[in-house]
Amino acid sequence: MTAQTQSRPDSALAADWWRGAAIYQIYPRSFADANGDGVGDLAGITAHLDYVASLGVDAIWLSPFYTSPMADFGYDIANYCDVDPIFGTLADFDALVARAHALGLKVIVDQVYAHTSDRHAWFAESRSDRHNPRADWYVWADAKPDGAPPNNWQSVFGGPAWTWDARRGQYYMHNFLSSQPQLNCHLPAVQDALLDVARFWLNRGVDGFRVDAINFSMHDPALTDNPPAPTGNGVRTRPFDFQLHVHNQSHPDIPLFLERLRDVLDDYGATFTVAEVGGADSERERKAFTAPGRLDSSYGFDFLYAGALTPRVVAEAVRAWPEAPGTGWPSWAFENHDAPRAVSRWAGDHDVHAFAAMKMLLLACLRGTIILYYGEELGLTQVDVPFDRLQDPEAIANWPLTLSRDGARTPMPWRGDVPGLGFSTADSWLPVGPDHGALAVDRQEADDASLLHLTRRLLKVRHESDALMFGDMTIVTATDDVLVFERRAGGDVLRCAFNFGTRPADLTPNDADGWRVVESVGTVDGWILTGPAGLIARETK
């Protein structure tokens, strides 16, 4: 399998700080608890920013910390321009930004433009009657003559995408929870309000945004029924899976709103925007959303929902993003708050530490901006959260067929020898992982062979190489077990080789004398790799 060669961007583009950068995602509820209530907070994050900076990342991305009833743990926003008391205050946020910037870290925050909480003041006004100034700020529709919802659209979390509201005598739309009413982003006044939210945080010093579920931000105003999905279209665990989502999301006007957002961001200088885009048509949408004059980058679920990490999965994902006129810059994540921990999904019968090391080397070698999820540098495993401790509404609603998001949101283990693993002095909002004590930061700091030290080393290797940061990428080989690709920038040429299998693989190139191995993980003897293992070699001729 061979990918198109990807050429180096021009010098102006290469100067963008985010191009090739490493971003560290922090889930605030689970990173560090400074006030002893069992829930992480902004002050806890600030207290540990020296550790984050020591990893060698360029920026942090904070998942939502805004005022919220926490039905979806912050992705249901009741006030876009304030901090929920559970996380602290705006002063705490300002202190976090100041400390991050002092350490050389950029700060990226979430923006949720598709929906709000039903506790938001905008929605309270909108639902009060049909004639108020915000009456059309959300998606309202009359019932069918028999009282049924306006159409057949289904919500992601289960059940119809419509809830009856007696105040207006109408249904309101929600793509997710019924407590997350859909904003009418077609409306210029709504767009104006959301752009003012962006300005609010930019004025407080943030360096950009991760834009949540942006392809859900606009719908077909005609409310056309979605067609049924073909049989055999994957496992169906909820009504949402029975449809093709061609009318409730992905409206062609979304990129026009993103152009308005780009104009705002450009007023503030060196900002960065990365969009989350999932779904069956995500590749096309990601490219549309990152076309010139729109967002800087996007990530999909190529790896986040992949049941296995294989050479062909990697090759297919990166081939879709050649350096070509009009094609945006990709971002890649192996883990995040919406997907089970990668080592638990992918390691299988492999030695978990060896697999985690190979995975980290692979991430450090990819062309694009890379995103590490908190604890990924420790090799954290997925926690089996018992049903009576689940917090995630998606996991509860779809038990036991669930994405297990809670299992990837458990507390960060700072110390292996204390109750709560140093996250909090109180009982934590989710249980700590039973095997996470051995993976705690203090344990790995004391072990030169740990994944934590390897992560630091690999990020340093990445940052010191133009080829890895923003160079060309060409797939040389992608088989069942073997992946080889080259990265090139100017005279710096690197060959990155991986064995995903268990049998030894001889990956010696024909011109082996012209290469020098500069980095390796796993069992590597010259060019013979016994998987999971990988290496980077530099061309010397």
C-alpha positions as CSV (number, residue, x, y, z in Angstrom):
1,M,0.0,0.0,0.0
2,T,1.5,3.3,-1.0
3,A,0.3,6.8,-0.1
4,Q,0.8,10.0,-2.0
5,T,3.9,11.9,-1.1
6,Q,3.1,14.9,1.1
7,S,5.3,17.9,0.5
8,R,6.6,20.4,3.0
9,P,4.6,23.5,3.6
10,D,6.1,26.9,2.7
11,S,8.0,28.8,5.3
12,A,5.1,31.0,6.3
13,L,2.9,28.0,7.1
14,A,5.8,26.2,8.8
15,A,6.1,29.1,11.2
16,D,2.7,28.5,12.7
17,W,3.3,27.3,16.2
18,W,0.6,24.6,16.0
19,R,2.0,22.9,12.9
20,G,3.4,19.7,14.2
21,A,2.8,20.7,17.8
22,A,2.0,18.3,20.7
23,I,-1.2,19.3,22.7
24,Y,-2.0,17.8,26.1
25,Q,-5.7,17.3,26.8
26,I,-6.8,17.8,30.4
27,Y,-10.2,16.6,31.6
28,P,-10.6,19.1,34.5
29,R,-12.8,16.9,36.7
30,S,-10.1,14.2,36.8
31,F,-6.7,15.9,36.7
32,A,-6.1,17.3,40.2
33,D,-8.3,18.3,43.1
34,A,-7.0,21.3,45.0
35,N,-9.9,21.9,47.4
36,G,-10.6,18.4,48.6
37,D,-14.1,17.8,47.3
38,G,-13.3,14.8,45.1
39,V,-13.6,16.7,41.9
40,G,-10.7,18.2,39.9
41,D,-10.5,21.9,39.5
42,L,-8.6,24.8,37.8
43,A,-6.4,25.4,40.8
44,G,-5.4,21.8,40.7
45,I,-4.4,22.0,37.1
46,T,-2.4,25.2,37.7
47,A,-0.5,23.4,40.5
48,H,0.6,20.7,38.1
49,L,1.4,22.7,35.1
50,D,5.2,22.4,35.7
51,Y,4.7,18.6,35.3
52,V,2.8,19.2,32.0
53,A,5.5,21.5,30.7
54,S,8.2,19.0,31.6
55,L,6.6,16.6,29.1
56,G,7.7,18.8,26.2
57,V,4.2,19.6,24.9
58,D,3.4,22.9,23.3
59,A,-0.1,23.5,24.6
60,I,-2.9,22.3,26.8
61,W,-6.5,21.7,25.8
62,L,-9.0,22.1,28.7
63,S,-12.3,20.2,28.3
64,P,-15.3,22.3,29.5
65,F,-15.1,24.1,32.9
66,Y,-18.0,26.4,32.2
67,T,-21.1,26.9,34.4
68,S,-23.2,23.8,33.9
69,P,-25.7,21.5,35.6
70,M,-23.3,18.7,34.6
71,A,-25.8,16.5,32.9
72,D,-23.1,15.8,30.3
73,F,-20.3,17.0,32.5
74,G,-19.7,20.4,31.1
75,Y,-20.8,19.9,27.5
76,D,-24.2,21.2,28.6
77,I,-23.3,24.8,29.1
78,A,-25.5,27.1,31.2
79,N,-23.2,30.1,30.9
80,Y,-20.5,30.3,28.2
81,C,-18.7,33.1,29.9
82,D,-18.1,31.9,33.5
83,V,-16.5,29.1,35.4
84,D,-18.6,26.5,37.2
85,P,-18.1,26.9,41.0
86,I,-17.0,23.2,41.1
87,F,-14.0,24.2,39.1
88,G,-13.3,27.6,40.7
89,T,-13.6,31.1,39.4
90,L,-12.7,33.3,36.5
91,A,-9.7,34.5,38.7
92,D,-8.6,30.9,38.9
93,F,-8.8,30.6,35.1
94,D,-6.8,33.8,34.7
95,A,-4.2,32.4,37.0
96,L,-4.0,29.2,35.1
97,V,-3.5,31.0,31.8
98,A,-0.8,33.2,33.3
99,R,1.1,30.3,34.7
100,A,0.8,28.3,31.5
101,H,2.1,31.2,29.4
102,A,5.0,31.7,31.9
103,L,5.9,28.0,31.2
104,G,5.7,28.5,27.5
105,L,2.4,26.6,27.1
106,K,-0.5,27.7,24.9
107,V,-4.0,27.3,26.2
108,I,-6.8,25.8,24.1
109,V,-10.4,25.7,25.4
110,D,-13.5,24.0,24.2
111,Q,-16.2,25.8,22.4
112,V,-19.6,24.1,22.1
113,Y,-21.7,25.7,19.4
114,A,-24.3,23.1,18.6
115,H,-26.3,23.2,21.8
116,T,-26.5,24.6,25.3
117,S,-27.9,23.4,28.6
118,D,-31.7,23.7,29.1
119,R,-30.6,25.9,32.1
120,H,-29.1,28.5,29.9
121,A,-30.8,31.9,30.1
122,W,-31.2,31.9,26.3
123,F,-33.2,28.8,26.4
124,A,-35.3,29.9,29.4
125,E,-36.3,33.0,27.3
126,S,-36.8,31.0,24.1
127,R,-39.2,28.5,25.7
128,S,-41.3,31.1,27.5
129,D,-43.5,31.8,24.5
130,R,-43.3,32.0,20.7
131,H,-42.8,35.8,20.4
132,N,-39.9,36.7,22.6
133,P,-36.6,38.1,21.2
134,R,-35.0,34.7,21.4
135,A,-38.0,32.7,20.3
136,D,-36.1,31.3,17.3
137,W,-32.7,30.9,18.9
138,Y,-33.4,27.2,19.3
139,V,-34.9,24.6,16.9
140,W,-38.7,24.4,17.6
141,A,-41.3,22.6,15.6
142,D,-45.0,21.8,15.8
143,A,-46.2,18.3,16.5
144,K,-47.6,16.2,13.7
145,P,-51.4,16.0,13.6
146,D,-51.4,12.9,15.8
147,G,-49.1,14.6,18.4
148,A,-46.0,12.7,17.3
149,P,-42.6,14.4,17.0
150,P,-42.0,16.5,13.8
151,N,-39.8,13.8,12.1
152,N,-37.9,10.6,12.7
153,W,-34.6,12.1,13.9
154,Q,-33.0,10.2,16.7
155,S,-30.6,11.5,19.4
156,V,-27.0,10.2,19.8
157,F,-27.7,9.2,23.4
158,G,-30.9,7.3,22.6
159,G,-34.5,8.1,21.8
160,P,-36.1,10.7,19.6
161,A,-34.2,13.9,19.0
162,W,-37.3,15.8,20.1
163,T,-38.8,16.7,23.5
164,W,-42.2,18.2,24.0
165,D,-42.4,21.6,25.8
166,A,-45.7,22.6,27.2
167,R,-44.7,26.3,27.6
168,R,-44.6,26.7,23.8
169,G,-46.8,23.8,22.9
170,Q,-44.0,22.7,20.6
171,Y,-41.2,20.2,20.4
172,Y,-37.6,21.3,20.7
173,M,-34.7,19.5,19.0
174,H,-31.7,17.9,20.7
175,N,-29.1,15.8,19.0
176,F,-27.8,14.6,22.4
177,L,-29.5,14.7,25.8
178,S,-32.9,16.2,26.1
179,S,-31.3,18.7,28.5
180,Q,-29.0,19.9,25.6
181,P,-31.4,21.8,23.3
182,Q,-30.2,22.5,19.8
183,L,-29.1,26.0,19.0
184,N,-30.5,27.4,15.7
185,C,-27.1,28.3,14.3
186,H,-28.6,29.2,10.9
187,L,-29.7,32.4,12.6
188,P,-27.2,35.3,12.3
189,A,-28.1,36.6,15.8
190,V,-27.1,33.2,17.3
191,Q,-23.9,33.2,15.3
192,D,-23.1,36.7,16.6
193,A,-23.7,35.7,20.2
194,L,-21.4,32.7,19.8
195,L,-18.7,34.8,18.2
196,D,-18.9,37.1,21.2
197,V,-18.3,34.1,23.4
198,A,-15.1,33.4,21.4
199,R,-14.0,37.0,21.9
200,F,-14.6,36.8,25.6
201,W,-12.1,33.9,26.0
202,L,-9.7,35.3,23.5
203,N,-9.7,38.6,25.5
204,R,-8.8,36.5,28.6
205,G,-5.7,35.2,26.8
206,V,-6.6,31.9,25.4
207,D,-4.7,30.8,22.3
208,G,-7.4,29.0,20.4
209,F,-10.3,26.6,20.5
210,R,-11.2,23.0,20.1
211,V,-14.7,23.1,18.5
212,D,-17.0,20.4,19.8
213,A,-19.3,18.4,17.5
214,I,-19.3,21.2,14.9
215,N,-20.9,19.1,12.2
216,F,-24.0,18.9,14.5
217,S,-24.4,22.7,14.5
218,M,-26.8,23.0,11.6
219,H,-29.6,20.9,10.3
220,D,-32.0,20.8,7.3
221,P,-34.6,23.5,8.1
222,A,-37.2,21.5,6.2
223,L,-36.9,18.8,8.9
224,T,-36.8,16.0,6.3
225,D,-36.8,12.5,7.6
226,N,-33.5,10.7,7.7
227,P,-33.4,7.5,5.6
228,P,-32.8,4.2,7.3
229,A,-29.3,2.8,7.4
230,P,-28.6,-0.3,5.4
231,T,-28.5,-3.5,7.3
232,G,-25.0,-4.7,8.2
233,N,-24.0,-1.1,8.8
234,G,-22.3,-1.9,12.1
235,V,-23.5,-2.9,15.6
236,R,-26.7,-1.1,16.5
237,T,-26.8,-0.3,20.2
238,R,-29.2,2.7,20.0
239,P,-31.9,4.1,17.7
240,F,-29.4,6.6,16.3
241,D,-27.6,3.7,14.6
242,F,-30.6,2.8,12.5
243,Q,-30.4,5.9,10.4
244,L,-28.2,7.7,7.9
245,H,-27.7,11.2,9.3
246,V,-28.1,13.3,6.2
247,H,-30.6,15.8,7.4
248,N,-30.1,16.4,11.2
249,Q,-26.5,17.4,10.8
250,S,-23.8,18.4,8.3
251,H,-25.6,21.3,6.6
252,P,-23.6,23.0,3.8
253,D,-23.8,26.4,5.6
254,I,-21.6,25.3,8.5
255,P,-18.4,26.3,6.6
256,L,-19.8,29.8,6.1
257,F,-20.1,30.2,9.9
258,L,-16.5,28.9,10.3
259,E,-15.3,31.6,8.0
260,R,-16.9,34.1,10.3
261,L,-15.1,32.5,13.3
262,R,-11.8,32.5,11.3
263,D,-12.2,36.3,10.9
264,V,-12.5,36.7,14.6
265,L,-9.6,34.5,15.3
266,D,-7.4,36.4,12.8
267,D,-8.0,39.6,14.7
268,Y,-6.2,38.0,17.7
269,G,-3.1,36.7,15.9
270,A,-1.5,33.3,16.5
271,T,-4.5,31.3,17.5
272,F,-5.3,27.7,16.7
273,T,-8.6,26.0,16.0
274,V,-9.2,22.3,15.8
275,A,-12.6,20.8,15.0
276,E,-14.0,17.5,16.3
277,V,-15.7,15.8,13.4
278,G,-17.2,12.4,13.6
279,G,-19.6,10.3,11.5
280,A,-19.7,8.4,8.3
281,D,-18.8,11.4,6.2
282,S,-16.2,12.9,8.5
283,E,-13.3,12.9,6.0
284,R,-15.2,15.1,3.5
285,E,-16.4,17.4,6.3
286,R,-13.1,17.7,7.9
287,K,-11.6,18.9,4.6
288,A,-14.4,21.3,4.0
289,F,-14.1,22.7,7.5
290,T,-10.3,23.2,7.2
291,A,-10.3,24.7,3.7
292,P,-8.5,28.0,3.3
293,G,-10.1,30.8,5.4
294,R,-11.8,28.4,7.8
295,L,-10.3,26.3,10.7
296,D,-6.7,25.4,11.1
297,S,-7.1,21.7,11.7
298,S,-9.5,18.9,12.6
299,Y,-9.5,15.4,14.0
300,G,-11.8,12.5,13.5
301,F,-12.3,9.1,15.0
302,D,-9.9,7.2,12.7
303,F,-8.1,5.9,15.8
304,L,-10.4,6.8,18.7
305,Y,-13.0,4.2,17.8
306,A,-10.7,1.8,16.0
307,G,-10.9,-1.7,17.5
308,A,-7.3,-2.5,16.5
309,L,-4.3,-0.5,15.6
310,T,-2.9,-1.9,12.4
311,P,-0.5,-0.7,9.7
312,R,-3.3,-0.5,7.2
313,V,-5.5,1.6,9.6
314,V,-2.6,4.1,10.0
315,A,-1.8,4.2,6.3
316,E,-5.5,4.7,5.3
317,A,-5.8,7.6,7.8
318,V,-2.7,9.5,6.8
319,R,-3.2,8.9,3.0
320,A,-6.4,11.0,3.2
321,W,-4.4,14.0,4.2
322,P,-1.7,14.8,1.6
323,E,-0.1,18.1,1.4
324,A,-2.1,19.6,-1.5
325,P,-3.6,22.9,-2.3
326,G,-6.9,23.3,-0.4
327,T,-6.3,20.3,1.9
328,G,-6.2,21.2,5.6
329,W,-3.8,20.2,8.3
330,P,-4.7,17.0,10.2
331,S,-4.6,16.4,14.0
332,W,-4.4,13.0,15.5
333,A,-5.4,11.5,18.8
334,F,-5.3,7.9,20.0
335,E,-7.2,8.6,23.2
336,N,-9.6,11.2,24.6
337,H,-12.5,11.7,26.9
338,D,-15.0,10.0,24.4
339,A,-13.0,6.8,23.8
340,P,-11.7,3.9,25.9
341,R,-8.0,4.0,26.7
342,A,-6.0,2.9,23.7
343,V,-3.8,0.3,25.4
344,S,-6.9,-1.5,26.6
345,R,-8.4,-1.5,23.1
346,W,-5.3,-2.3,21.2
347,A,-2.6,-4.2,23.2
348,G,-4.4,-7.5,23.2
349,D,-1.9,-10.3,24.0
350,H,1.1,-8.0,23.6
351,D,3.2,-6.8,26.5
352,V,1.3,-3.7,27.5
353,H,4.4,-1.6,28.3
354,A,6.0,-2.5,25.0
355,F,2.9,-1.8,23.1
356,A,2.4,1.6,24.8
357,A,5.9,2.5,23.9
358,M,5.5,1.6,20.3
359,K,2.2,3.5,20.2
360,M,3.9,6.6,21.6
361,L,6.7,6.4,19.1
362,L,4.1,6.1,16.3
363,L,2.2,9.2,17.5
364,A,5.4,11.2,17.7
365,C,6.2,10.3,14.1
366,L,2.9,11.2,12.4
367,R,2.5,14.2,10.2
368,G,0.1,16.6,11.8
369,T,-0.6,18.1,15.2
370,I,-0.7,15.3,17.8
371,I,-2.9,15.3,20.9
372,L,-2.0,13.4,24.1
373,Y,-4.8,12.6,26.6
374,Y,-3.9,13.1,30.3
375,G,-2.3,9.9,31.6
376,E,-1.5,8.6,28.1
377,E,2.1,9.3,28.9
378,L,1.8,6.9,31.8
379,G,0.1,4.1,29.8
380,L,-3.1,4.3,31.8
381,T,-5.5,1.5,31.2
382,Q,-9.3,1.6,30.9
383,V,-11.0,1.3,34.3
384,D,-13.9,-1.1,34.6
385,V,-16.3,1.3,36.4
386,P,-19.2,-0.7,38.0
387,F,-22.7,0.2,37.1
388,D,-23.5,1.8,40.5
389,R,-20.5,4.2,40.1
390,L,-21.2,5.2,36.5
391,Q,-21.7,8.9,35.9
392,D,-21.8,9.2,32.1
393,P,-25.4,9.5,30.8
394,E,-24.4,7.7,27.6
395,A,-22.9,4.7,29.5
396,I,-25.9,4.5,31.8
397,A,-28.5,4.7,29.0
398,N,-26.7,2.1,26.8
399,W,-25.5,-0.3,29.4
400,P,-23.9,-2.7,28.9
401,L,-23.2,-1.9,25.2
402,T,-21.4,1.4,25.9
403,L,-18.4,3.4,24.8
404,S,-17.3,3.3,28.5
405,R,-16.4,6.9,28.6
406,D,-16.2,6.9,32.4
407,G,-13.5,4.3,32.3
408,A,-11.2,6.8,30.4
409,R,-12.1,9.7,32.7
410,T,-10.9,8.3,36.0
411,P,-8.5,10.3,38.3
412,M,-4.9,11.0,37.4
413,P,-2.6,9.0,39.6
414,W,0.1,11.3,41.0
415,R,1.3,9.1,43.9
416,G,1.3,5.4,44.1
417,D,1.4,5.0,47.8
418,V,-1.5,7.1,49.1
419,P,-5.3,6.6,49.1
420,G,-6.8,8.3,46.0
421,L,-3.4,8.2,44.4
422,G,-2.7,11.8,45.1
423,F,-5.6,13.1,43.1
424,S,-7.7,14.2,46.1
425,T,-7.9,13.8,49.8
426,A,-11.6,13.0,49.5
427,D,-13.4,10.1,47.7
428,S,-13.1,10.9,44.0
429,W,-16.0,11.4,41.7
430,L,-15.0,8.2,39.8
431,P,-13.0,5.4,41.3
432,V,-9.2,5.2,40.7
433,G,-7.9,2.4,38.5
434,P,-6.9,-0.6,40.6
435,D,-3.7,-0.9,38.6
436,H,-3.0,2.8,38.3
437,G,-1.0,3.0,41.5
438,A,1.9,1.2,39.8
439,L,1.6,3.6,36.9
440,A,1.5,6.8,39.0
441,V,3.7,9.8,38.2
442,D,6.0,9.4,41.2
443,R,6.7,5.7,40.4
444,Q,7.5,6.5,36.8
445,E,9.6,9.5,37.6
446,A,11.8,7.1,39.7
447,D,12.2,4.7,36.8
448,D,14.4,5.7,33.9
449,A,12.9,3.0,31.7
450,S,9.3,4.2,32.2
451,L,6.9,5.3,29.6
452,L,6.8,8.8,31.1
453,H,10.5,9.3,30.5
454,L,10.2,7.8,27.0
455,T,7.4,10.2,26.2
456,R,9.6,13.1,27.1
457,R,12.4,11.8,25.0
458,L,10.2,11.1,22.0
459,L,8.6,14.6,22.1
460,K,12.1,16.1,22.3
461,V,13.1,14.0,19.2
462,R,10.0,15.3,17.4
463,H,10.6,18.9,18.2
464,E,14.2,18.8,17.1
465,S,13.4,17.4,13.7
466,D,11.8,19.5,10.9
467,A,11.0,16.3,9.2
468,L,8.8,15.1,12.0
469,M,7.3,18.4,12.8
470,F,6.0,19.4,9.4
471,G,7.8,17.4,6.7
472,D,6.6,15.2,3.9
473,M,5.2,11.8,4.7
474,T,5.4,8.8,2.3
475,I,4.1,5.4,3.1
476,V,6.7,2.8,2.0
477,T,5.1,-0.4,3.3
478,A,1.8,-1.2,5.1
479,T,1.1,-4.9,5.6
480,D,-0.7,-6.9,8.3
481,D,2.1,-6.4,10.7
482,V,4.7,-4.0,9.2
483,L,4.5,-0.2,8.7
484,V,7.3,1.8,7.2
485,F,7.1,5.4,6.2
486,E,9.5,8.3,5.5
487,R,9.4,11.9,6.7
488,R,11.4,14.5,4.8
489,A,12.1,18.2,5.2
490,G,14.9,19.7,3.2
491,G,18.0,17.5,3.7
492,D,16.6,15.8,6.8
493,V,15.2,12.4,5.9
494,L,13.9,9.9,8.4
495,R,12.7,6.4,8.0
496,C,10.1,5.2,10.6
497,A,9.6,1.5,10.9
498,F,7.3,-0.5,13.1
499,N,6.4,-4.2,13.7
500,F,2.9,-4.5,15.1
501,G,3.1,-8.3,15.2
502,T,4.7,-10.8,17.5
503,R,7.1,-12.5,15.1
504,P,10.5,-10.9,14.3
505,A,10.5,-8.8,11.1
506,D,13.6,-7.9,9.2
507,L,13.0,-4.4,7.9
508,T,16.5,-3.7,6.5
509,P,16.2,-1.4,3.6
510,N,18.2,-2.1,0.4
511,D,20.4,0.8,1.1
512,A,20.9,0.0,4.7
513,D,24.4,1.5,4.8
514,G,22.9,4.9,4.1
515,W,20.9,5.0,7.3
516,R,21.7,5.3,11.0
517,V,19.2,4.3,13.7
518,V,18.7,7.2,16.1
519,E,15.8,6.1,18.2
520,S,14.1,2.7,19.0
521,V,11.5,1.2,21.3
522,G,10.9,-2.5,22.1
523,T,13.2,-5.4,21.0
524,V,15.3,-4.0,18.2
525,D,18.5,-5.6,16.8
526,G,19.7,-3.5,13.9
527,W,16.7,-3.5,11.5
528,I,15.2,-6.7,13.0
529,L,12.2,-5.8,15.1
530,T,10.4,-8.2,17.4
531,G,7.0,-6.6,18.0
532,P,5.6,-4.5,19.3
533,A,8.6,-2.4,18.4
534,G,9.7,0.6,16.3
535,L,12.6,2.7,15.2
536,I,13.6,5.9,13.6
537,A,16.6,6.0,11.3
538,R,18.2,9.1,9.7
539,E,19.6,9.0,6.2
540,T,23.3,9.6,6.2
541,K,24.2,9.5,2.5
